[in-house]
Amino acid sequence: MDAEELTSLAASTADEDPLTGLGSVARLRAETERVEAVLVRRARNNGATWPQIAAALGVSKQAVHKKHSGRGLSGRRS
């Protein structure tokens, strides 16, 4: 999803119809999860540790490891 699509989707969360807004929130959440997974994989492949990734995301090492380990990520350094 490109920046223009994301901007349009974010704007539609303010739609007068709350169901339209909720649908947009769900699509934004799914896209955010996808992008996060891609960036975590890139960070791991570039040698970042789980604690470094956790700090960048503002969560615990355990939370990020539980969420993202086993998704084809490099097992280097913990």
PDB file as gemmi writes it, atoms N, CA and C in Angstrom:
CRYST1    1.000    1.000    1.000  90.00  90.00  90.00 P 1                      
ATOM      1  N   MET A   1       0.859  -1.168   0.000  1.00  0.00           N  
ATOM      2  CA  MET A   1       0.000   0.000   0.000  1.00  0.00           C  
ATOM      3  C   MET A   1       0.910   1.237   0.000  1.00  0.00           C  
ATOM      4  N   ASP A   2       0.652   2.151  -0.907  1.00  0.00           N  
ATOM      5  CA  ASP A   2       1.498   3.339  -0.993  1.00  0.00           C  
ATOM      6  C   ASP A   2       0.999   4.443  -0.058  1.00  0.00           C  
ATOM      7  N   ALA A   3       1.776   5.509   0.018  1.00  0.00           N  
ATOM      8  CA  ALA A   3       1.475   6.609   0.940  1.00  0.00           C  
ATOM      9  C   ALA A   3       0.129   7.262   0.629  1.00  0.00           C  
ATOM     10  N   GLU A   4      -0.205   7.382  -0.634  1.00  0.00           N  
ATOM     11  CA  GLU A   4      -1.481   8.006  -1.014  1.00  0.00           C  
ATOM     12  C   GLU A   4      -2.659   7.152  -0.535  1.00  0.00           C  
ATOM     13  N   GLU A   5      -2.541   5.845  -0.697  1.00  0.00           N  
ATOM     14  CA  GLU A   5      -3.595   4.945  -0.231  1.00  0.00           C  
ATOM     15  C   GLU A   5      -3.738   4.998   1.291  1.00  0.00           C  
ATOM     16  N   LEU A   6      -2.608   5.014   1.985  1.00  0.00           N  
ATOM     17  CA  LEU A   6      -2.646   5.101   3.447  1.00  0.00           C  
ATOM     18  C   LEU A   6      -3.285   6.399   3.907  1.00  0.00           C  
ATOM     19  N   THR A   7      -2.945   7.493   3.252  1.00  0.00           N  
ATOM     20  CA  THR A   7      -3.509   8.795   3.602  1.00  0.00           C  
ATOM     21  C   THR A   7      -5.024   8.799   3.394  1.00  0.00           C  
ATOM     22  N   SER A   8      -5.461   8.254   2.289  1.00  0.00           N  
ATOM     23  CA  SER A   8      -6.888   8.184   2.004  1.00  0.00           C  
ATOM     24  C   SER A   8      -7.609   7.306   3.021  1.00  0.00           C  
ATOM     25  N   LEU A   9      -6.998   6.183   3.350  1.00  0.00           N  
ATOM     26  CA  LEU A   9      -7.592   5.272   4.323  1.00  0.00           C  
ATOM     27  C   LEU A   9      -7.668   5.922   5.700  1.00  0.00           C  
ATOM     28  N   ALA A  10      -6.601   6.611   6.102  1.00  0.00           N  
ATOM     29  CA  ALA A  10      -6.601   7.306   7.392  1.00  0.00           C  
ATOM     30  C   ALA A  10      -7.695   8.381   7.423  1.00  0.00           C  
ATOM     31  N   ALA A  11      -7.852   9.107   6.332  1.00  0.00           N  
ATOM     32  CA  ALA A  11      -8.885  10.147   6.272  1.00  0.00           C  
ATOM     33  C   ALA A  11     -10.283   9.545   6.377  1.00  0.00           C  
ATOM     34  N   SER A  12     -10.460   8.357   5.837  1.00  0.00           N  
ATOM     35  CA  SER A  12     -11.788   7.751   5.857  1.00  0.00           C  
ATOM     36  C   SER A  12     -12.186   7.250   7.252  1.00  0.00           C  
ATOM     37  N   THR A  13     -11.246   7.245   8.200  1.00  0.00           N  
ATOM     38  CA  THR A  13     -11.621   6.874   9.575  1.00  0.00           C  
ATOM     39  C   THR A  13     -12.515   7.939  10.203  1.00  0.00           C  
ATOM     40  N   ALA A  14     -12.512   9.122   9.628  1.00  0.00           N  
ATOM     41  CA  ALA A  14     -13.349  10.216  10.134  1.00  0.00           C  
ATOM     42  C   ALA A  14     -14.683  10.293   9.398  1.00  0.00           C  
ATOM     43  N   ASP A  15     -14.995   9.274   8.619  1.00  0.00           N  
ATOM     44  CA  ASP A  15     -16.254   9.249   7.873  1.00  0.00           C  
ATOM     45  C   ASP A  15     -17.434   9.401   8.822  1.00  0.00           C  
ATOM     46  N   GLU A  16     -18.496  10.004   8.324  1.00  0.00           N  
ATOM     47  CA  GLU A  16     -19.711  10.201   9.118  1.00  0.00           C  
ATOM     48  C   GLU A  16     -20.298   8.863   9.583  1.00  0.00           C  
ATOM     49  N   ASP A  17     -20.143   7.844   8.762  1.00  0.00           N  
ATOM     50  CA  ASP A  17     -20.647   6.505   9.094  1.00  0.00           C  
ATOM     51  C   ASP A  17     -19.576   5.773   9.912  1.00  0.00           C  
ATOM     52  N   PRO A  18     -19.846   5.487  11.171  1.00  0.00           N  
ATOM     53  CA  PRO A  18     -18.838   4.829  12.003  1.00  0.00           C  
ATOM     54  C   PRO A  18     -18.427   3.453  11.485  1.00  0.00           C  
ATOM     55  N   LEU A  19     -19.316   2.766  10.774  1.00  0.00           N  
ATOM     56  CA  LEU A  19     -18.945   1.463  10.224  1.00  0.00           C  
ATOM     57  C   LEU A  19     -17.903   1.590   9.119  1.00  0.00           C  
ATOM     58  N   THR A  20     -17.998   2.646   8.354  1.00  0.00           N  
ATOM     59  CA  THR A  20     -16.976   2.923   7.337  1.00  0.00           C  
ATOM     60  C   THR A  20     -15.645   3.208   8.023  1.00  0.00           C  
ATOM     61  N   GLY A  21     -15.696   4.036   9.057  1.00  0.00           N  
ATOM     62  CA  GLY A  21     -14.478   4.344   9.817  1.00  0.00           C  
ATOM     63  C   GLY A  21     -13.855   3.109  10.431  1.00  0.00           C  
ATOM     64  N   LEU A  22     -14.687   2.244  10.981  1.00  0.00           N  
ATOM     65  CA  LEU A  22     -14.176   1.007  11.591  1.00  0.00           C  
ATOM     66  C   LEU A  22     -13.543   0.089  10.551  1.00  0.00           C  
ATOM     67  N   GLY A  23     -14.141   0.011   9.389  1.00  0.00           N  
ATOM     68  CA  GLY A  23     -13.548  -0.788   8.311  1.00  0.00           C  
ATOM     69  C   GLY A  23     -12.176  -0.262   7.928  1.00  0.00           C  
ATOM     70  N   SER A  24     -12.051   1.054   7.903  1.00  0.00           N  
ATOM     71  CA  SER A  24     -10.767   1.676   7.591  1.00  0.00           C  
ATOM     72  C   SER A  24      -9.735   1.403   8.677  1.00  0.00           C  
ATOM     73  N   VAL A  25     -10.169   1.447   9.923  1.00  0.00           N  
ATOM     74  CA  VAL A  25      -9.261   1.135  11.038  1.00  0.00           C  
ATOM     75  C   VAL A  25      -8.745  -0.292  10.906  1.00  0.00           C  
ATOM     76  N   ALA A  26      -9.622  -1.222  10.573  1.00  0.00           N  
ATOM     77  CA  ALA A  26      -9.214  -2.618  10.420  1.00  0.00           C  
ATOM     78  C   ALA A  26      -8.190  -2.784   9.300  1.00  0.00           C  
ATOM     79  N   ARG A  27      -8.405  -2.103   8.184  1.00  0.00           N  
ATOM     80  CA  ARG A  27      -7.448  -2.188   7.073  1.00  0.00           C  
ATOM     81  C   ARG A  27      -6.124  -1.532   7.429  1.00  0.00           C  
ATOM     82  N   LEU A  28      -6.184  -0.404   8.142  1.00  0.00           N  
ATOM     83  CA  LEU A  28      -4.941   0.245   8.586  1.00  0.00           C  
ATOM     84  C   LEU A  28      -4.173  -0.657   9.548  1.00  0.00           C  
ATOM     85  N   ARG A  29      -4.882  -1.299  10.459  1.00  0.00           N  
ATOM     86  CA  ARG A  29      -4.239  -2.200  11.422  1.00  0.00           C  
ATOM     87  C   ARG A  29      -3.541  -3.345  10.690  1.00  0.00           C  
ATOM     88  N   ALA A  30      -4.214  -3.937   9.723  1.00  0.00           N  
ATOM     89  CA  ALA A  30      -3.626  -5.043   8.969  1.00  0.00           C  
ATOM     90  C   ALA A  30      -2.376  -4.588   8.213  1.00  0.00           C  
ATOM     91  N   GLU A  31      -2.448  -3.421   7.622  1.00  0.00           N  
ATOM     92  CA  GLU A  31      -1.288  -2.900   6.880  1.00  0.00           C  
ATOM     93  C   GLU A  31      -0.140  -2.581   7.822  1.00  0.00           C  
ATOM     94  N   THR A  32      -0.447  -2.021   8.985  1.00  0.00           N  
ATOM     95  CA  THR A  32       0.588  -1.705   9.972  1.00  0.00           C  
ATOM     96  C   THR A  32       1.282  -2.987  10.441  1.00  0.00           C  
ATOM     97  N   GLU A  33       0.509  -4.028  10.688  1.00  0.00           N  
ATOM     98  CA  GLU A  33       1.078  -5.314  11.104  1.00  0.00           C  
ATOM     99  C   GLU A  33       1.994  -5.876  10.020  1.00  0.00           C  
ATOM    100  N   ARG A  34       1.570  -5.763   8.769  1.00  0.00           N  
ATOM    101  CA  ARG A  34       2.385  -6.261   7.659  1.00  0.00           C  
ATOM    102  C   ARG A  34       3.706  -5.512   7.566  1.00  0.00           C  
ATOM    103  N   VAL A  35       3.636  -4.189   7.638  1.00  0.00           N  
ATOM    104  CA  VAL A  35       4.847  -3.368   7.541  1.00  0.00           C  
ATOM    105  C   VAL A  35       5.768  -3.642   8.732  1.00  0.00           C  
ATOM    106  N   GLU A  36       5.201  -3.783   9.929  1.00  0.00           N  
ATOM    107  CA  GLU A  36       6.011  -4.089  11.106  1.00  0.00           C  
ATOM    108  C   GLU A  36       6.767  -5.397  10.909  1.00  0.00           C  
ATOM    109  N   ALA A  37       6.093  -6.421  10.418  1.00  0.00           N  
ATOM    110  CA  ALA A  37       6.740  -7.723  10.206  1.00  0.00           C  
ATOM    111  C   ALA A  37       7.893  -7.606   9.206  1.00  0.00           C  
ATOM    112  N   VAL A  38       7.680  -6.859   8.140  1.00  0.00           N  
ATOM    113  CA  VAL A  38       8.734  -6.661   7.138  1.00  0.00           C  
ATOM    114  C   VAL A  38       9.934  -5.954   7.766  1.00  0.00           C  
ATOM    115  N   LEU A  39       9.676  -4.904   8.532  1.00  0.00           N  
ATOM    116  CA  LEU A  39      10.772  -4.131   9.128  1.00  0.00           C  
ATOM    117  C   LEU A  39      11.507  -4.917  10.204  1.00  0.00           C  
ATOM    118  N   VAL A  40      10.784  -5.717  10.978  1.00  0.00           N  
ATOM    119  CA  VAL A  40      11.449  -6.564  11.980  1.00  0.00           C  
ATOM    120  C   VAL A  40      12.349  -7.566  11.271  1.00  0.00           C  
ATOM    121  N   ARG A  41      11.852  -8.187  10.212  1.00  0.00           N  
ATOM    122  CA  ARG A  41      12.667  -9.147   9.463  1.00  0.00           C  
ATOM    123  C   ARG A  41      13.919  -8.471   8.909  1.00  0.00           C  
ATOM    124  N   ARG A  42      13.765  -7.275   8.341  1.00  0.00           N  
ATOM    125  CA  ARG A  42      14.931  -6.547   7.814  1.00  0.00           C  
ATOM    126  C   ARG A  42      15.921  -6.224   8.926  1.00  0.00           C  
ATOM    127  N   ALA A  43      15.403  -5.774  10.057  1.00  0.00           N  
ATOM    128  CA  ALA A  43      16.279  -5.432  11.186  1.00  0.00           C  
ATOM    129  C   ALA A  43      17.059  -6.659  11.654  1.00  0.00           C  
ATOM    130  N   ARG A  44      16.379  -7.795  11.799  1.00  0.00           N  
ATOM    131  CA  ARG A  44      17.052  -9.028  12.224  1.00  0.00           C  
ATOM    132  C   ARG A  44      18.094  -9.452  11.200  1.00  0.00           C  
ATOM    133  N   ASN A  45      17.739  -9.379   9.924  1.00  0.00           N  
ATOM    134  CA  ASN A  45      18.683  -9.767   8.876  1.00  0.00           C  
ATOM    135  C   ASN A  45      19.884  -8.833   8.813  1.00  0.00           C  
ATOM    136  N   ASN A  46      19.715  -7.603   9.308  1.00  0.00           N  
ATOM    137  CA  ASN A  46      20.826  -6.643   9.372  1.00  0.00           C  
ATOM    138  C   ASN A  46      21.580  -6.730  10.686  1.00  0.00           C  
ATOM    139  N   GLY A  47      21.236  -7.707  11.542  1.00  0.00           N  
ATOM    140  CA  GLY A  47      21.980  -7.935  12.768  1.00  0.00           C  
ATOM    141  C   GLY A  47      21.416  -7.301  14.027  1.00  0.00           C  
ATOM    142  N   ALA A  48      20.254  -6.690  13.946  1.00  0.00           N  
ATOM    143  CA  ALA A  48      19.657  -6.087  15.149  1.00  0.00           C  
ATOM    144  C   ALA A  48      19.251  -7.187  16.127  1.00  0.00           C  
ATOM    145  N   THR A  49      19.378  -6.897  17.405  1.00  0.00           N  
ATOM    146  CA  THR A  49      18.980  -7.850  18.435  1.00  0.00           C  
ATOM    147  C   THR A  49      17.515  -7.655  18.782  1.00  0.00           C  
ATOM    148  N   TRP A  50      16.928  -8.665  19.436  1.00  0.00           N  
ATOM    149  CA  TRP A  50      15.550  -8.540  19.888  1.00  0.00           C  
ATOM    150  C   TRP A  50      15.390  -7.360  20.854  1.00  0.00           C  
ATOM    151  N   PRO A  51      16.320  -7.142  21.787  1.00  0.00           N  
ATOM    152  CA  PRO A  51      16.179  -5.967  22.665  1.00  0.00           C  
ATOM    153  C   PRO A  51      16.187  -4.640  21.898  1.00  0.00           C  
ATOM    154  N   GLN A  52      16.997  -4.535  20.855  1.00  0.00           N  
ATOM    155  CA  GLN A  52      17.019  -3.304  20.056  1.00  0.00           C  
ATOM    156  C   GLN A  52      15.694  -3.095  19.328  1.00  0.00           C  
ATOM    157  N   ILE A  53      15.173  -4.159  18.756  1.00  0.00           N  
ATOM    158  CA  ILE A  53      13.895  -4.076  18.042  1.00  0.00           C  
ATOM    159  C   ILE A  53      12.777  -3.737  19.017  1.00  0.00           C  
ATOM    160  N   ALA A  54      12.794  -4.398  20.179  1.00  0.00           N  
ATOM    161  CA  ALA A  54      11.772  -4.128  21.203  1.00  0.00           C  
ATOM    162  C   ALA A  54      11.797  -2.667  21.625  1.00  0.00           C  
ATOM    163  N   ALA A  55      12.990  -2.123  21.819  1.00  0.00           N  
ATOM    164  CA  ALA A  55      13.113  -0.715  22.222  1.00  0.00           C  
ATOM    165  C   ALA A  55      12.543   0.210  21.148  1.00  0.00           C  
ATOM    166  N   ALA A  56      12.824  -0.109  19.891  1.00  0.00           N  
ATOM    167  CA  ALA A  56      12.308   0.727  18.797  1.00  0.00           C  
ATOM    168  C   ALA A  56      10.777   0.695  18.740  1.00  0.00           C  
ATOM    169  N   LEU A  57      10.201  -0.457  19.100  1.00  0.00           N  
ATOM    170  CA  LEU A  57       8.747  -0.597  19.075  1.00  0.00           C  
ATOM    171  C   LEU A  57       8.081  -0.189  20.384  1.00  0.00           C  
ATOM    172  N   GLY A  58       8.889   0.015  21.424  1.00  0.00           N  
ATOM    173  CA  GLY A  58       8.331   0.415  22.722  1.00  0.00           C  
ATOM    174  C   GLY A  58       7.640  -0.724  23.445  1.00  0.00           C  
ATOM    175  N   VAL A  59       8.141  -1.941  23.234  1.00  0.00           N  
ATOM    176  CA  VAL A  59       7.582  -3.116  23.903  1.00  0.00           C  
ATOM    177  C   VAL A  59       8.727  -3.910  24.537  1.00  0.00           C  
ATOM    178  N   SER A  60       8.372  -4.957  25.279  1.00  0.00           N  
ATOM    179  CA  SER A  60       9.409  -5.780  25.896  1.00  0.00           C  
ATOM    180  C   SER A  60      10.037  -6.714  24.867  1.00  0.00           C  
ATOM    181  N   LYS A  61      11.239  -7.180  25.180  1.00  0.00           N  
ATOM    182  CA  LYS A  61      11.919  -8.145  24.327  1.00  0.00           C  
ATOM    183  C   LYS A  61      11.052  -9.390  24.176  1.00  0.00           C  
ATOM    184  N   GLN A  62      10.458  -9.822  25.277  1.00  0.00           N  
ATOM    185  CA  GLN A  62       9.636 -11.024  25.246  1.00  0.00           C  
ATOM    186  C   GLN A  62       8.435 -10.855  24.311  1.00  0.00           C  
ATOM    187  N   ALA A  63       7.807  -9.685  24.353  1.00  0.00           N  
ATOM    188  CA  ALA A  63       6.635  -9.439  23.514  1.00  0.00           C  
ATOM    189  C   ALA A  63       6.989  -9.471  22.030  1.00  0.00           C  
ATOM    190  N   VAL A  64       8.077  -8.807  21.666  1.00  0.00           N  
ATOM    191  CA  VAL A  64       8.446  -8.763  20.251  1.00  0.00           C  
ATOM    192  C   VAL A  64       8.943 -10.125  19.787  1.00  0.00           C  
ATOM    193  N   HIS A  65       9.655 -10.826  20.636  1.00  0.00           N  
ATOM    194  CA  HIS A  65      10.149 -12.147  20.262  1.00  0.00           C  
ATOM    195  C   HIS A  65       8.982 -13.107  20.068  1.00  0.00           C  
ATOM    196  N   LYS A  66       8.025 -13.074  20.973  1.00  0.00           N  
ATOM    197  CA  LYS A  66       6.852 -13.950  20.873  1.00  0.00           C  
ATOM    198  C   LYS A  66       6.067 -13.670  19.594  1.00  0.00           C  
ATOM    199  N   LYS A  67       5.914 -12.397  19.276  1.00  0.00           N  
ATOM    200  CA  LYS A  67       5.120 -12.007  18.118  1.00  0.00           C  
ATOM    201  C   LYS A  67       5.817 -12.328  16.803  1.00  0.00           C  
ATOM    202  N   HIS A  68       7.140 -12.144  16.752  1.00  0.00           N  
ATOM    203  CA  HIS A  68       7.826 -12.200  15.463  1.00  0.00           C  
ATOM    204  C   HIS A  68       8.784 -13.369  15.277  1.00  0.00           C  
ATOM    205  N   SER A  69       9.138 -14.087  16.326  1.00  0.00           N  
ATOM    206  CA  SER A  69      10.049 -15.212  16.105  1.00  0.00           C  
ATOM    207  C   SER A  69       9.284 -16.319  15.394  1.00  0.00           C  
ATOM    208  N   GLY A  70       9.997 -17.091  14.617  1.00  0.00           N  
ATOM    209  CA  GLY A  70       9.343 -18.169  13.896  1.00  0.00           C  
ATOM    210  C   GLY A  70       8.669 -17.726  12.614  1.00  0.00           C  
ATOM    211  N   ARG A  71       8.918 -16.506  12.174  1.00  0.00           N  
ATOM    212  CA  ARG A  71       8.347 -16.017  10.904  1.00  0.00           C  
ATOM    213  C   ARG A  71       9.420 -15.973   9.819  1.00  0.00           C  
ATOM    214  N   GLY A  72      10.357 -16.916   9.876  1.00  0.00           N  
ATOM    215  CA  GLY A  72      11.407 -16.933   8.888  1.00  0.00           C  
ATOM    216  C   GLY A  72      12.494 -15.900   9.147  1.00  0.00           C  
ATOM    217  N   LEU A  73      12.564 -15.438  10.402  1.00  0.00           N  
ATOM    218  CA  LEU A  73      13.572 -14.450  10.751  1.00  0.00           C  
ATOM    219  C   LEU A  73      14.879 -15.136  11.069  1.00  0.00           C  
ATOM    220  N   SER A  74      15.922 -14.418  10.874  1.00  0.00           N  
ATOM    221  CA  SER A  74      17.237 -14.931  11.228  1.00  0.00           C  
ATOM    222  C   SER A  74      17.316 -15.197  12.721  1.00  0.00           C  
ATOM    223  N   GLY A  75      17.928 -16.284  13.111  1.00  0.00           N  
ATOM    224  CA  GLY A  75      18.052 -16.633  14.525  1.00  0.00           C  
ATOM    225  C   GLY A  75      19.287 -16.069  15.183  1.00  0.00           C  
ATOM    226  N   ARG A  76      19.993 -15.191  14.486  1.00  0.00           N  
ATOM    227  CA  ARG A  76      21.222 -14.638  15.037  1.00  0.00           C  
ATOM    228  C   ARG A  76      20.953 -13.804  16.272  1.00  0.00           C  
ATOM    229  N   ARG A  77      21.895 -13.794  17.156  1.00  0.00           N  
ATOM    230  CA  ARG A  77      21.951 -12.953  18.358  1.00  0.00           C  
ATOM    231  C   ARG A  77      20.606 -12.691  18.998  1.00  0.00           C  
ATOM    232  N   SER A  78      20.558 -12.869  20.275  1.00  0.00           N  
ATOM    233  CA  SER A  78      19.324 -12.549  21.006  1.00  0.00           C  
ATOM    234  C   SER A  78      19.609 -11.374  21.864  1.00  0.00           C  
TER     235      SER A  78                                                      
END                                                                             
